Amino acid sequence: MTSSSDSGDVAVQQRKVQREQDAKDRAAPDKPKSKKPVQAGHRPEPENPMPAQHLKKPGLEVEMDLQPRFKASGYLGSGKLDGMVALVTGGDSGIGRAVALLYAREGAEVAIVYLDEEQVDAEETKRCVEAEGKHCVLIPGDVRDPAFCKRAVEETVQAFGKLDILVNNAAFQLHAASIEDITDERLDLTFKTNIYGYFQMARAAVPHLRKGGSIINSGSVTGLEGSPQLLDYATTKGAIHAFTKSLASNLLDRGIRVNAIAPGPVWTPLNPSDRPAEEVQEFGKHTDMKRPAQPEEMSPAYVFLAAPCCASYITGIVLPITGSVGAV
């Protein structure tokens, strides 16, 4: 038992330490918070202001004033995906393009799914994949259509003989100031693209995946934190996170891993085709790093989660890559 005199000694000591810290606080000059964007990579990435630009949906990367960086010049392949086959939805541009390129650099053959309107972007992705010495199959179509999802998987298997990795990445996003602005048509478009499409692609792929295979879903920081102006989009991303964990449990005994990545703001056609041009200039500024990510800052994580040599003991996680501290 602590005596009253001991308690008094503790209080005296606490007050002494407090006085010392109070004196240091009074003497310390005010430190303004740094407003400079944070660069922590092997080379500086573009910073705000981003180009003021508004693209027509679905948004072509080739039309962006500042081309997204996806080539990951500091990333050296080491055969982590040798002999594997990957199918990437939304693989024509943005994060999907960056993932397709690094998968090829790591030794995988790649098929990409994209909308017909994005043929020019898809052809550039194919060129970049083939420059890495791998084959690339282009499969245009709409992931909202379950029949197309089944056909996309079958075409991939027909081209390469198997399927090891599915990356669900295709997405639709459009801001709205109020829930009253989100019509049934828009709600249906967002849900059928972002969550139905993921479910349908996974359902088609699972019969072809073997032990050691994996599914990686693109979630979002909005699915972790919510978003006042992306109500329908954030809802689908939250659903994707739950789908990831549920499917991981469902496929665990088959040796198929399922994970998700939750990016913060990334410089891709998705956002200039969503926001007014003046708002695009500020894109990513409110992260702790005070800038948006480039696709090449996301793609190595997709390699990590796909590669059995790296992530064989990882399933059912949602990995936040948000440019901020303490993502949920």
ZAFITOR-386154 format. One line per 8 residues: number of its first residue (from 1); their letters; for each residue x, y, z of N, C-alpha, C. Coordinates in steps of 0.1 Angstrom, whole numbers, plus 5000, padded with zeros to 4 digits. Each point is the difference from the previous one (the first is absolute). Layout:
<recs>
NUM> a> X:Y:Z:X:Y:Z:X:Y:Z; ...
</recs>
This chain:
<recs>
1> mtsssdsg> 5008:4988:5000:4992:5012:5000:5009:5012:5000; 4996:5011:4992:5008:5012:4999:4996:5009:5012; 5009:5005:5007:4997:5009:5011:4997:5014:4995; 4993:5008:5009:4997:5014:4996:5012:5008:4997; 5011:4997:5007:5012:5008:4997:5006:4997:4987; 4999:4987:4996:5004:4995:4987:4992:5007:4989; 4987:5001:5002:4991:5006:4990:5003:5015:4999; 5004:5006:5011:5004:5014:5000:5012:5002:4992
9> dvavqqrk> 5010:4991:5001:5012:5001:4993:4998:4999:4985; 4990:4991:4996:4997:4998:4986:4994:5013:4994; 4991:5006:5008:4994:5013:4995:5010:5011:4999; 5010:5001:5009:5010:5010:4999:5009:4997:4988; 5003:4988:4997:5008:4996:4988:4993:5004:4987; 4986:4997:5000:4993:5003:4988:4999:5014:4997; 4998:5009:5011:4999:5014:4999:5014:5006:4995; 5011:4994:5005:5013:5004:4996:5003:4998:4985
17> vqreqdak> 4996:4988:4995:5001:4997:4986:4992:5009:4992; 4987:5002:5005:4991:5009:4993:5006:5014:4999; 5006:5006:5010:5005:5013:5000:5012:5001:4990; 5008:4989:4999:5011:5000:4991:4995:5000:4985; 4989:4992:4998:4995:5000:4986:4993:5013:4997; 4993:5006:5009:4993:5013:4998:5010:5010:4996; 5012:5000:5007:5011:5010:4997:5005:4998:4986; 5002:4987:4996:5004:4997:4986:4990:5005:4990
25> draapdkp> 4987:4998:5003:4990:5004:4990:4999:5015:4998; 5002:5008:5012:5000:5014:4999:5012:5005:4992; 5011:4993:5001:5013:5005:4994:5000:4996:4985; 4993:4990:4996:5001:4995:4986:4993:5009:4991; 5006:5003:4988:4994:5008:4990:4988:4993:4994; 4990:5007:4995:4989:4994:4993:5005:4994:4987; 4996:4987:4998:5005:4993:4988:4988:4999:4990; 5000:5008:4989:4989:4999:4991:5000:4986:4993
33> kskkpvqa> 4988:4995:4998:4999:4987:4993:5005:5001:4986; 5008:4990:4996:5005:5000:4986:4989:4999:4990; 5000:5008:4990:4990:4999:4989:5006:4995:4987; 5013:4995:5001:5006:4995:4989:4996:4985:4998; 4997:4996:4988:4997:4986:4997:5011:4991:5004; 4997:4988:5004:5010:4991:5005:5004:4991:4988; 5013:4998:4998:5006:4991:4990:5008:4990:5008; 4996:4987:4998:5008:4990:5007:5004:4989:4991
41> ghrpepen> 5000:5002:4987:5003:4990:4991:5014:5002:4994; 5004:4992:4990:5013:5001:4994:5001:5012:4990; 4989:5006:4997:5000:5012:4992:4988:5008:5004; 5000:5014:4998:4988:5008:5003:4989:4997:4991; 4988:4999:5006:4987:4998:4992:4993:5014:4999; 4992:5002:4990:4993:5012:4997:4992:5005:5013; 5000:5013:5002:4994:5006:5011:4989:5010:4996; 4992:5005:5009:4990:5010:4997:5006:5013:4997
49> pmpaqhlk> 4993:5009:4992:4987:4997:4994:5001:4990:4988; 4991:4991:5000:4999:4991:4988:4993:5008:4989; 5002:4995:4987:4993:5007:4989:4985:5002:5002; 4995:5012:4997:4986:5002:5001:4993:4995:4987; 4994:4988:5002:4995:4993:4988:4988:4992:5004; 4990:5000:4991:4988:4991:5002:4998:4992:4987; 5001:4986:5002:4999:4991:4989:4985:4995:4999; 4997:4996:4988:4987:4993:4998:5001:4985:5005
57> kpglevem> 4990:4995:5006:4999:4986:5004:5001:4991:4988; 5007:4989:5000:5006:4994:5012:5014:5005:5004; 5005:5009:4991:5013:5006:5003:5012:4993:4994; 5007:5006:4991:5011:4994:4993:5013:5005:5006; 5009:4991:5003:5013:5004:5005:5008:5008:4990; 4999:4997:4987:5007:5007:4990:4996:5014:4999; 4988:5004:5005:4996:5014:4999:5003:5008:5012; 5006:4994:5010:5004:5008:5012:5012:5009:4998
65> dlqprfka> 4999:5012:5005:5010:5010:4998:5014:4996:5006; 4999:4994:5012:5011:4994:5007:4998:4985:5000; 5009:4993:4992:4998:4986:4999:5004:4993:5013; 4991:4991:5005:5003:4993:5012:5013:4992:4999; 5007:4999:5010:5013:4992:5000:4996:4986:5004; 5004:4990:4991:4996:4986:5003:5012:4991:4997; 5011:5005:4995:5011:4991:4996:5009:4995:5011; 4999:5006:5012:5008:4996:5012:5014:4997:4996
73> sgylgsgk> 5007:5011:4996:5014:4999:4995:5010:4994:5010; 4996:5002:5013:5009:4995:5011:4997:4985:5004; 4990:4994:4993:4996:4987:5004:5007:4989:4991; 5008:4991:5005:5006:4990:4993:4993:4987:5002; 4996:4993:4989:4993:4987:5002:5010:4989:5004; 4995:4991:5007:5008:4989:5005:4993:4986:4999; 4991:4999:4990:4993:4987:4998:4990:4996:5010; 4994:5009:5007:4991:4997:5011:4987:4993:4994
81> ldgmvalv> 4997:5003:4987:4988:4995:4994:5003:4991:4988; 5012:4995:4999:5004:4992:4989:4990:4988:4998; 4995:4999:4987:4992:4989:4996:4985:5002:5004; 4996:5011:5005:4987:5003:5004:4992:5008:4990; 4987:4999:5001:4991:5008:4991:4991:5008:5008; 4999:5013:4996:4991:5010:5007:4990:5006:4991; 4988:5002:5006:4989:5007:4993:4997:5013:5008; 5001:5011:4994:4999:5013:5006:4988:5008:4994
89> tggdsgig> 4990:5003:5008:4989:5008:4995:5003:5014:5001; 4995:5009:4991:5005:5014:5000:5015:5001:4998; 5005:4991:4992:5014:4999:4999:5006:5009:4989; 4992:5008:4994:5004:5008:4989:5007:5013:5004; 4997:5004:5013:5006:5013:5004:5001:5000:5015; 5005:5011:5006:5001:5002:5014:5007:4989:5007; 4994:4996:5012:5006:4990:5008:5001:4987:4993; 4989:4997:4992:5000:4987:4993:5012:4999:4990
97> ravallya> 5003:5011:4993:5011:5000:4990:5013:4997:5008; 5002:5007:5011:5012:4999:5008:5002:4986:5005; 4989:4994:5004:5000:4986:5005:5004:4990:4989; 4993:5002:4988:5003:4991:4989:5015:5001:4996; 5006:5012:5000:5014:5001:4997:5009:4993:5009; 4998:5002:5013:5008:4994:5010:4999:4985:5001; 4987:4995:4998:4998:4986:4999:5009:4994:4988; 5000:5006:4989:5008:4996:4989:5015:5000:5004
105> regaevai> 5004:5011:5006:5014:5001:5004:5004:4989:5010; 4990:4995:5007:5003:4989:5010:4998:4986:4994; 4997:5000:4986:4999:4987:4994:4987:4995:4996; 4989:5007:5002:4986:4995:4998:4996:5004:4986; 4992:4991:4994:4992:5004:4988:4988:5007:5004; 4995:5009:4992:4989:5009:5005:4989:5002:4990; 4987:4999:5005:4988:5003:4992:4994:5012:5007; 4995:5010:4992:4994:5012:5006:4986:5001:4995
113> vyldeeqv> 4991:5004:5009:4986:5003:4996:4998:5015:5001; 4993:5005:4990:4998:5015:4999:4988:5003:4992; 4995:5012:5000:4988:5004:4992:5004:5003:4986; 4992:4997:4990:5003:5002:4986:5005:5014:4998; 4994:5010:5007:5004:5014:4997:5015:5003:5004; 5006:4991:5007:5014:5002:5005:5010:4992:4993; 4997:4998:4987:5009:4991:4992:5014:5006:4999; 5001:5013:4998:5013:5007:4998:5009:4998:5012
121> daeetkrc> 4994:5001:5012:5007:4998:5013:5004:4985:5001; 4991:4991:4996:5003:4986:5001:5011:4996:4991; 5001:5006:4988:5011:4996:4991:5013:5005:5006; 5000:5011:5006:5013:5005:5006:5004:4991:5012; 4990:4995:5008:5004:4991:5011:5005:4987:4994; 4994:4995:4989:5005:4988:4994:5014:5002:4995; 5003:5011:4994:5014:5003:4995:5010:5000:5012; 4996:5006:5011:5009:5000:5011:5002:4986:5006
129> veaegkhc> 4990:4992:5001:5001:4987:5005:5009:4992:4991; 4998:5001:4987:5008:4992:4991:5015:5005:5000; 5002:5012:5003:5014:5005:5001:5007:4994:5012; 4993:4994:5009:5006:4993:5011:5002:4985:4997; 4997:4997:4987:5003:4986:4995:4988:4990:5003; 4988:5005:5003:4989:4991:5003:4989:5003:4990; 4990:4990:5000:4989:5002:4991:4989:5007:5007; 4992:5007:4993:4988:5008:5005:4988:4998:4991
137> vlipgdvr> 4989:4995:5006:4988:4998:4993:4990:5011:5004; 4994:5006:4990:4990:5011:5002:4986:4994:4999; 4992:5003:5010:4986:4995:5001:4991:5011:5003; 4994:5007:4989:4991:5011:5003:4986:4994:5004; 4993:5008:5009:4987:4996:5005:4996:5007:5013; 4989:4996:5004:4994:5007:5012:4998:4990:5011; 5007:5003:5012:5000:4990:5011:4986:5000:5007; 4991:5009:4996:4986:4999:5006:4993:4988:4994
145> dpafckra> 5005:4995:4989:4993:4989:4993:5006:4986:5005; 4993:4992:5007:5005:4988:5005:5005:4990:4989; 4993:5001:4989:5004:4991:4988:5014:5005:4995; 5002:5013:5000:5013:5005:4995:5011:4995:5010; 4997:5001:5013:5011:4997:5010:5004:4985:4998; 4990:4992:4998:5003:4985:4997:5009:4999:4988; 4996:5007:4989:5007:4999:4988:5014:5006:5001; 5002:5011:5008:5014:5005:5002:5009:4990:5006
153> veetvqaf> 4995:4993:5010:5008:4990:5007:5003:4989:4990; 4990:4995:4992:5002:4989:4991:5010:5004:4989; 5000:5013:4995:5009:5004:4990:5015:5001:5006; 5001:5003:5012:5013:5000:5007:5006:4986:5001; 4991:4991:5004:5005:4986:5002:5003:4994:4986; 4992:5004:4990:5002:4995:4987:5014:5005:4994; 5003:5012:5003:5012:5007:4995:5013:4994:5007; 4999:4998:5013:5012:4997:5008:4999:4986:5006
161> gkldilvn> 4989:4993:4999:4999:4987:5006:4997:4999:5015; 4999:5011:5007:4996:5000:5014:4998:5014:5005; 4996:5001:5013:4999:5013:5006:5005:4999:5014; 5008:5009:5004:5006:5000:5014:4996:5012:5009; 4998:5011:4993:4997:5013:5008:4989:5007:4993; 4990:5004:5008:4990:5010:4995:5001:5013:5008; 5001:5011:4993:5000:5013:5006:4987:5007:4996; 4991:5002:5009:4988:5007:4998:5003:5015:5003
169> naafqlha> 5000:5008:4989:5004:5014:5001:4991:5010:4993; 4991:4995:4991:4992:5009:4992:4990:5007:5010; 4998:5013:4997:4992:5008:5009:4993:5012:4993; 4988:5004:5006:4993:5012:4996:4999:5009:5012; 5003:5013:4998:4999:5009:5011:4994:5014:4995; 4991:5006:5007:4995:5013:4997:4995:5007:5012; 5004:5012:5003:4997:5007:5012:4985:5005:5000; 4995:5002:5011:4986:5005:5002:4999:5008:5013
177> asieditd> 4995:5012:5000:4999:5008:5012:4990:4994:5010; 4990:4993:4995:4989:4996:5009:4996:4986:4996; 4995:4992:5010:4995:4987:4996:4988:5001:4991; 4993:5012:5000:4989:5002:4991:5004:5001:4986; 5013:5003:4997:5005:5001:4987:5003:4986:4993; 5000:4990:5009:5004:4987:4995:4988:4992:4995; 4998:5000:4987:4988:4994:4994:5001:4984:5001; 4989:4994:4997:5001:4985:5000:5009:4995:4989
185> erldltfk> 5000:5008:4989:5009:4996:4988:5015:5001:5005; 5003:5011:5007:5014:5002:5004:5004:4989:5011; 4991:4998:5009:5002:4990:5010:5003:4986:4994; 4992:4997:4990:5001:4987:4993:5013:4999:4993; 5004:5011:4993:5013:5000:4993:5012:4998:5009; 5000:5007:5011:5011:4999:5010:5001:4986:5006; 4988:4995:5005:5000:4987:5006:5003:4989:4991; 4995:5000:4988:5002:4989:4990:5014:5000:4995
193> tniygyfq> 5007:5012:4999:5013:5000:4996:5010:4996:5011; 4998:5006:5012:5010:4999:5011:4999:4988:5008; 4988:4995:5003:4999:4988:5008:4994:4988:4993; 4990:5002:4992:4995:4989:4992:5011:4995:4991; 5007:5009:4993:5011:4996:4991:5011:4992:5007; 5003:5004:5013:5011:4993:5007:4994:4985:5004; 4988:5000:5004:4994:4987:5004:5000:4991:4988; 4995:5005:4989:4998:4992:4987:5013:4995:4995
201> maraavph> 5011:5009:5000:5013:4996:4995:5006:4989:5009; 4998:5002:5013:5005:4990:5010:4993:4986:4998; 4987:5001:4999:4992:4988:4998:5005:4992:4987; 5003:5008:4990:5004:4993:4987:5015:4995:5002; 5008:5007:5007:5014:4996:5001:5003:4988:5010; 4992:4999:5011:5003:4991:5010:5002:4985:4995; 4991:4996:4991:5001:4986:4995:5014:4997:4993; 5007:5010:4996:5012:4999:4993:5012:5002:5009
209> lrkggsii> 4998:5006:5011:5012:5003:5009:5004:4987:5008; 5012:4999:5001:5006:4988:5007:5006:5005:5013; 5004:4990:5008:5007:5003:5013:5012:5009:4996; 5002:5011:5008:5010:5010:4997:4995:5012:4992; 4988:4999:4995:4994:5011:4992:4995:5010:5010; 4996:5012:4994:4996:5011:5008:4990:5009:4993; 4992:5007:5008:4992:5011:4995:5003:5012:5007; 5002:5011:4993:5003:5013:5006:4990:5010:4996
217> nsgsvtgl> 4993:5006:5009:4989:5010:4997:5005:5014:5003; 4997:5009:4992:5003:5014:5002:4989:5007:5008; 5003:5002:5013:4990:5007:5009:5003:5015:4999; 4999:5007:5011:5002:5015:5000:5000:5005:5015; 5007:5011:5002:5000:5007:5013:4986:5004:5003; 4992:5002:4989:4986:5005:5003:4992:4988:5006; 5004:4988:4997:4993:4988:5006:5004:4999:5015; 5011:5006:5004:5004:4999:5014:4995:5012:5008
225> egspqlld> 5000:5012:4994:4996:5012:5007:4987:5006:4996; 4994:4995:4989:4988:5007:4995:5004:5012:4992; 4990:5006:4992:5002:5012:4993:4987:5007:4998; 4999:5013:5004:4988:5007:4999:4995:5002:4986; 5009:5001:4990:4995:5002:4986:5002:4988:4991; 5004:4989:5006:5000:4988:4992:4993:4989:5007; 4987:5002:5003:4992:4991:5008:4999:4986:4994; 4996:5000:4987:4998:4987:4994:5014:4993:4998
233> yattkgai> 5010:5007:4995:5013:4995:4998:5006:4994:5013; 5000:5008:5011:5005:4996:5012:4993:4988:5006; 4987:4999:4997:4992:4988:5005:5005:4988:4993; 5002:5001:4987:5005:4988:4992:5014:4996:5005; 5008:5010:5003:5014:4996:5004:4999:4994:5014; 4992:5004:5009:4998:4993:5013:4995:4986:4998; 4991:4998:4990:4995:4987:4997:5011:4991:4994; 5009:5006:4992:5012:4993:4995:5009:4995:5011
241> haftksla> 5002:5008:5010:5008:4996:5012:4994:4988:5007; 4987:5001:5002:4993:4988:5006:5000:4988:4992; 4998:5002:4987:5000:4989:4990:5014:4993:5000; 5010:5008:5001:5014:4995:5001:5002:4990:5012; 4996:5005:5011:5002:4992:5013:4991:4987:4999; 4988:5002:4995:4991:4989:5000:5005:4989:4990; 5004:5005:4988:5005:4990:4990:5013:4994:5004; 5008:5007:5007:5012:4994:5006:4997:4988:5009
249> snlldrgi> 4990:5002:5008:4996:4989:5009:4995:4988:4992; 4992:5004:4990:4993:4990:4992:5010:4991:4992; 5011:5006:4996:5010:4993:4991:5012:4995:5007; 5000:5003:5013:5012:4997:5008:5005:4985:4998; 4991:4991:5002:5003:4986:4999:5005:4995:4987; 4997:5008:4990:5004:4997:4986:5014:5005:4997; 5006:5008:5009:5013:5005:4998:5001:5012:4991; 4988:5007:4999:4999:5012:4991:4999:5012:5010
257> rvnaiapg> 5009:5009:4998:5000:5012:5009:4992:5011:4994; 4993:5008:5008:4993:5012:4995:5003:5012:5009; 5005:5011:4994:5003:5012:5007:4996:5012:4993; 5000:5011:5006:4996:5013:4994:5011:5011:5003; 5000:5009:4991:5009:5012:5003:4990:5012:5000; 5002:5009:5009:4991:5012:5002:5009:5012:4997; 5000:5005:4987:5008:5011:4997:4994:5013:5005; 5008:5010:5003:4995:5014:5001:4999:5006:4987
265> pvwtplnp> 5002:5013:4999:4999:5007:4987:5012:4996:4991; 4996:4996:4988:5010:4995:4990:4998:5008:4987; 5010:5005:4994:4999:5007:4987:4997:4991:4989; 4987:4998:4997:4996:4991:4989:4988:5008:4993; 4995:4994:4988:4989:5007:4993:4987:5000:5009; 4999:4992:5010:4988:4999:5008:4996:5013:5006; 5010:5008:5005:4997:5012:5007:4998:5013:4991; 5009:5002:4990:4997:5011:4991:4987:4998:4993
273> sdrpaeev> 4995:4988:4999:4987:4998:4993:4988:5001:5010; 5004:5002:5013:4989:5001:5010:4998:5015:5005; 5011:5007:5002:4999:5013:5007:5002:5012:4990; 4994:5011:5003:5003:5012:4992:5015:5003:4999; 5004:5007:4989:5014:5002:4998:5007:5007:5012; 4994:5010:5005:5006:5008:5011:5002:4991:5013; 4991:4990:5002:5002:4992:5012:5011:4989:4997; 5002:4997:4988:5011:4990:4996:5013:5005:5004
281> qefgkhtd> 5002:5014:4999:5013:5006:5004:5004:4996:5015; 4990:4999:5008:5002:4997:5014:5000:4986:5004; 4999:4991:4990:4999:4986:5002:5011:4994:5008; 4997:4994:5011:5010:4993:5009:5007:5009:5010; 4997:5013:4999:5007:5010:5009:4997:4998:5014; 4988:4994:5004:4996:4999:5014:5005:4987:5006; 5008:4992:4994:5006:4989:5006:5012:5005:5009; 5004:4991:5009:5012:5004:5008:5012:5003:4992
289> mkrpaqpe> 5001:4993:4988:5012:5003:4991:4997:5012:4991; 4988:5005:5000:4997:5012:4993:5002:5000:4985; 4997:4988:4995:5001:4998:4985:4993:4987:4997; 4996:4998:4987:4994:4987:4996:5011:4990:4998; 4997:4987:5000:5009:4990:4996:5000:4999:4985; 5011:4994:4995:5000:4996:4986:4998:4985:4999; 4994:4995:4989:4997:4985:4999:5012:4991:5004; 5012:5005:4996:5012:4992:5003:5003:4999:5015
297> emspayvf> 4994:5008:5008:5001:4999:5015:4990:4990:5006; 4991:4995:4992:4990:4990:5004:5004:4986:4995; 5005:4999:4988:5001:4987:4993:5010:4990:5008; 5010:5004:5006:5008:4990:5007:4993:4992:5011; 4990:5007:5006:4992:4993:5010:4991:4989:4994; 4996:5002:4988:4992:4989:4993:5009:4989:4996; 5013:5002:4997:5010:4990:4998:5001:4992:5013; 5003:5007:5011:5002:4994:5013:4989:4990:5004
305> laapccas> 4987:5005:4998:4989:4991:5004:4998:4989:4991; 5004:5001:4987:4998:4990:4990:5010:4989:5001; 5012:5004:5004:5012:4990:5000:5000:4991:5012; 4999:4987:4997:5000:4990:5011:5013:5001:5008; 5011:5003:4994:5012:5001:5007:5000:5012:5010; 4991:5009:4999:5000:5012:5009:4988:4999:5010; 4988:4995:4995:4988:5002:5008:4992:4987:5002; 5007:4988:5000:4993:4987:5001:4993:4999:5014
313> yitgivlp> 5003:5008:5010:4994:4999:5013:4990:5012:5002; 4997:5007:4989:4991:5012:5001:4987:4998:4992; 4989:5001:5007:4987:4999:4993:4990:5008:5008; 4990:5006:4993:4989:5007:5007:5004:5013:5006; 5011:5007:4995:5003:5013:5005:4996:5011:4990; 4998:5012:5005:4998:5012:4992:5012:5009:5003; 5009:5001:4991:5012:5008:5002:4999:5014:4996; 5000:5010:5009:4998:5014:4997:5013:5006:4995
321> itgsvgav> 5000:5006:4988:5011:5008:4995:4995:5014:4997; 4999:5008:5010:4992:5012:4999:5008:5013:5001; 5013:5000:5002:5008:5012:5001:4997:5007:5013; 4993:4994:5010:4997:5006:5013:5003:4990:5011; 5002:5005:5012:5003:4992:5011:4987:4995:5006; 5000:4987:5004:4989:4995:5008:4987:4997:4993; 5001:4995:4988:4988:4996:4992:4993:4989:5008; 4987:5000:5000:4993:4990:5008:5003:4986:4995
</recs>
